[in-house]
Amino acid sequence: MKKTWDRDTILVTGSRDFRDVQLIHREVEMCAKELFLMANHPLAMPSTFAPRVVHGGCPTGADSIATSVARTLGFELKVYPVDHALDGPWPAAGPRRNQRMLDLESERIGIVLAFTSAPDGQLTRGTADCVRRALAMKLPVRAGPVWIRTHPPSA
């Protein structure tokens, strides 16, 4: 497993109808700064920190905004759209893609950001699935501006 300071990736998950560009921009930028500080901690090995944004490739909502934010900030972008050859048919394809994305990126993810457009703050089914899977992998998760639970990555 990578050291905490090797974690350069922000995974974004969220509602298909999420529209708050400023919130995602602010959270991604703030998390990148936090990851940079960990990467350049005095006890850490010298690092060439290059933040990354990862998401599931929905053409609307939080994923689409995350693409725009990553490009605006000059961050690397990796998109994991559903691949029916790997993920199977709907409705199980979304959760399988979430697991595939988390498995492939787990050693680089520094934080998972989850956004919802629901007025009561409830996560949509796909977002909630991604959050549950991330927490099961002991990855830190933030829902919007509120911490759900934090599991510091193992050193």
C-alpha positions in Angstrom: 0.0 0.0 0.0 1.2 3.5 -0.8 2.2 5.9 1.9 -0.3 8.6 2.9 1.7 11.2 1.1 1.5 9.2 -2.2 -2.2 9.8 -2.3 -2.8 12.3 -5.1 -6.3 11.3 -6.2 -9.7 12.9 -5.5 -12.6 10.6 -6.4 -15.8 12.5 -7.1 -19.2 10.8 -7.0 -22.6 12.4 -7.0 -26.1 13.0 -8.3 -26.7 13.1 -12.0 -28.7 16.4 -11.5 -26.2 18.1 -9.2 -25.5 21.6 -10.4 -23.4 23.5 -7.8 -20.2 24.1 -9.8 -18.8 26.4 -7.2 -19.1 23.8 -4.4 -17.4 21.1 -6.4 -14.6 23.5 -7.5 -14.1 24.7 -3.9 -14.0 21.2 -2.4 -11.7 19.7 -5.1 -9.3 22.6 -4.8 -9.3 22.5 -1.0 -8.8 18.7 -1.0 -5.9 19.0 -3.5 -4.2 21.5 -1.2 -4.7 19.1 1.8 -3.2 16.3 -0.2 -0.3 18.5 -1.3 0.4 19.4 2.3 0.5 15.7 3.2 2.8 15.0 0.2 5.2 17.7 1.3 5.1 17.0 5.0 8.6 17.3 6.6 8.5 13.6 7.4 7.5 12.6 3.9 9.8 11.7 1.1 10.2 14.5 -1.5 7.4 14.3 -3.9 6.4 15.5 -7.3 2.7 16.1 -6.5 0.3 16.2 -9.4 -3.3 16.0 -8.3 -5.8 13.8 -10.1 -9.6 13.7 -10.3 -11.4 10.4 -10.9 -15.1 9.8 -11.5 -17.6 7.5 -13.1 -18.2 9.3 -16.4 -21.8 10.4 -16.2 -22.3 13.1 -18.8 -24.3 15.3 -16.4 -24.3 16.4 -12.8 -21.3 15.9 -10.4 -19.2 13.9 -12.8 -19.5 16.4 -15.6 -18.7 19.3 -13.3 -15.7 17.3 -11.9 -14.4 17.1 -15.5 -14.7 20.8 -16.0 -13.1 21.6 -12.6 -10.2 19.2 -13.2 -9.5 20.9 -16.6 -9.8 24.4 -15.1 -7.4 23.5 -12.3 -5.0 21.7 -14.7 -5.4 18.4 -12.8 -5.1 15.0 -14.5 -8.4 13.4 -15.1 -9.3 9.7 -15.2 -12.9 8.7 -16.1 -14.4 5.2 -15.5 -17.6 5.0 -17.5 -19.6 1.8 -17.3 -18.1 -0.8 -19.6 -20.8 -3.4 -20.2 -18.2 -6.0 -21.2 -16.6 -5.6 -17.7 -19.5 -4.4 -15.6 -22.4 -6.3 -17.1 -25.9 -5.0 -17.8 -27.9 -2.4 -15.9 -28.9 -2.1 -13.1 -25.9 -3.9 -11.6 -23.4 -2.2 -14.0 -23.2 1.0 -11.9 -22.2 -0.7 -8.6 -19.8 -3.0 -10.5 -18.1 0.0 -12.1 -17.9 1.7 -8.7 -16.1 -1.3 -7.3 -13.8 -1.5 -10.4 -12.9 2.2 -10.1 -12.2 1.9 -6.4 -10.2 -1.2 -6.8 -8.0 0.3 -9.6 -7.5 3.6 -7.8 -7.5 2.6 -4.1 -3.8 3.1 -3.5 -3.9 6.6 -4.9 -7.2 7.9 -3.5 -6.6 10.5 -0.9 -10.3 11.4 -0.5 -13.7 10.6 -1.9 -16.1 13.6 -2.3 -19.8 12.8 -2.5 -22.3 15.4 -3.7 -26.1 15.2 -3.7 -28.8 17.5 -5.0 -31.4 16.1 -2.6 -32.8 18.8 -0.3 -32.7 16.4 2.7 -29.0 15.6 2.0 -29.7 11.9 1.2 -27.3 10.4 -1.3 -28.7 9.0 -4.5 -28.5 5.2 -4.8 -25.4 5.1 -7.0 -23.6 7.7 -4.9 -24.5 6.0 -1.7 -23.2 2.7 -3.2 -19.9 4.3 -4.0 -19.6 5.8 -0.6 -20.4 2.5 1.2 -17.7 0.8 -0.9 -15.1 3.5 -0.2 -15.8 3.3 3.5 -15.5 -0.5 3.4 -12.1 0.0 1.9 -11.2 2.5 4.7 -10.9 5.4 2.4 -11.8 8.9 3.7 -15.1 10.2 2.5 -16.6 13.7 2.6 -20.2 14.3 1.6 -20.4 17.8 0.3 -18.8 20.0 2.9 -19.5 17.6 5.8 -17.2 14.7 6.9 -19.1 11.4 7.0 -16.3 9.4 8.5 -12.5 9.3 8.1 -10.2 6.4 7.9 -6.7 7.5 7.5 -4.9 5.4 5.0 -2.4 2.9 6.4 1.3 3.9 6.1 
